Amino acid sequence: MTRINTFPKLSVVAILLTSIIGCGSDDKSDDLVKAVTLEKLRSEGTIIESVTIENAQTRLRVGDKHQLSATGIDSKGKKRDVTKELTWSSSDSDIATVSDSGLVTAIASSSADQGLVKITGTTINDISGNGEISISNAAVASIKLKQASSQTGNINTCIDAKINGDVSYTDGYISLNTIKDMSFSVDNSTTATIDSDGTLFTSAPSIEKTLITASIRTVTAQLNVTSDPKNLESINLLVDDVATDTITLNVGDRMQLKAQANLSNTDSTFNINNSISWSQLNTDDYVGITTDKNNKGVILALKPGSTKLIGQCGGKQKIATLEVKGDATLNTIQINDGESTLTLEPLKTIDLVLTANYTTTPTSLNVTEFADWNLNGSSIVEGKLINAGTKEALYRLTSKSSTNNTAVISVTYDGIISNTTINIE
């Protein structure tokens, strides 16, 4: 057995701490605190040997904020996020400032040297890394879209794929690997979707081509991406991050479902919560399933019974047995407090909540999200579901009429219909 004697290292720290306590100068105290911290990092082998600033080489406009990050490699060769460990500085704080956490704020536009400002992050042991930011009002000249993950070839169906681009400006500056100011869309023939962060979600059971369009004001670019499910081996259903085949709930319980994909060409697993589609085997709707992207996969137990819960993506599926327990029997439904008439001001909104009332516990549930709302052909109002996947779900009705008018709103839940008259006045 090899015995490691840590006494010398601990003694150094103890001596330094004693020195700090006996020191009367703030400057000397700061120096000694730094020395103690350095000695601690050295003893742990976690002192940083190199720093890389990430998410730099970006063009900002006055008032924009941009978060930089930093990765360090320690004396053991391990990488870690050191963004909050660094002392950050700007080469020209009149043009751009940087906070203690690496958040850059564009202060003034500059036409000199393409508006470049050097941002530096320095460790406690004076190891630094640099990144450039450009502040200018020069217009966008062109966009070159590209796959950020994977960088080349087909992407794996169901696995989130990042899209970004290199943006060239009229003054010659190029922002690298950015999505800033871009709006994304996909062609109408694809089943894929893309969010505002440039993440592409795919789910087709066979090879699918998707045409992505990105726009910055009037400048556009396109990229063809091909998704292929050949490497998709299986799907797991997760509850509390544990794979399961059986789910048991009581009426009124709410649960977050998650999904995980296993690929044949890697041992890694992948979160596919945004790509998977959920359904239940029969039409009795023992649970309501949220499809809204913000809370996708949240289920609410609505009535007792057993069914099969199905998750599908890329031609693969996972089936779990779902049992809802309880004696709850639906009695009535009501909109808001049960008023037959509600008043809505012209061009304003009103929030509607549908409550299901039961003869036993739970006595009531907010079922707004899982009801069928009908505007009965009215063109003077429009409705939108808000807060899906939560107990605060509501149906927001907006008046499109600037004059007095009337609309009748109907809602159906579990075979029961309720109506309310909306007077716009």
Secondary structure, DSSP 8 states (H G I E B T S, - for coil): ------HHHHHHHHHHHHHHHT---HHHHHHHHHHHHHHHHHHHT--EEEEEEES-SEEE-TT-EEE-EEEEEETTS-EEE-GGGSEEEES-TTTEEE-TTSEEEE-----GGGGEEEEEEE-TTS-EEEEEEEE----EEEEEEEEEESSSS-EETTS-EEEEEEEEETTS-EEEEE-TT-EEEE-TT-S-EE-TT-EEE---SS-EEEEEEEEETTEEEEEEEEEE-TTEEEEEEEETTEE-SEEEEETT-EEE-EEEEEETT-S-EEE-TTT-EEEESSSS-SEEE--SGGGTTEEEE-SSEEEEEEEEETTEEEEEEEEEE----EEEEEETTT-SEEEE-TT-EEEE-EEEEESSSS-EEE-GGGSEEE-TT-SSEEEEEESTTSTT-EEEEEE--SS-EEEEEEEEETTEEEEEEEEE-
